[in-house]
Structure formats: C-alpha cells, structure tokens
Amino acid sequence: MAEVAVPTRDEIVALLQAVLDGTTSRTAAAEWASEVQDEIEEEDRDAIDPEMWHLLRLAASLDVKSGDSYLHDEATIRDWIAGRG
C-alpha cells in the first residue's frame, strides 16, 4: 500500500469550509476523510496531530443522516472549524 500523506488540521478545516461554501459535497468530503482515516489508522499515533485526527474523524461523518436531516448541521461544522467540536 502506498503511503498516504497525513493531512494537516488546516487542510481539514479547508475541506469543512468547502462543504459549507458548497464547493465540495458532504459525501465527497466524508468519503475522502474515511479513506484517509483508514489508510493512516495504523500509523504511529504519537506522530499524528490529535486535533487533526479528531477533525478527520468528524469529517468522515459529514454525510450521516438522522431521518431526512444531516446529523451534523452547518452550525456544528462551524463549531468544529472554530475548535469547539
């Protein structure tokens, strides 16, 4: 398996902002985050930024729905970006 580049917190924040701006779909963002998460899960956890890891895991759930609504609304995504998530 080829090594995946571990994203930075800023890269994930940019992805979340793109979802809010409508330039990236929730599904595309969640799929990318899930794939990256799976690929780096075996990495040395001490070498991975815990804030980035937390945001990556949250981003992987962007497309989860509860009924007809997304589990995480736009206000929640803004909180994640602000570091309150």
Helices and strands as residue ranges (DSSP letters): H 9-21, H 26-40, G 45-47, H 50-59, E 65-66, E 69-70, H 74-82
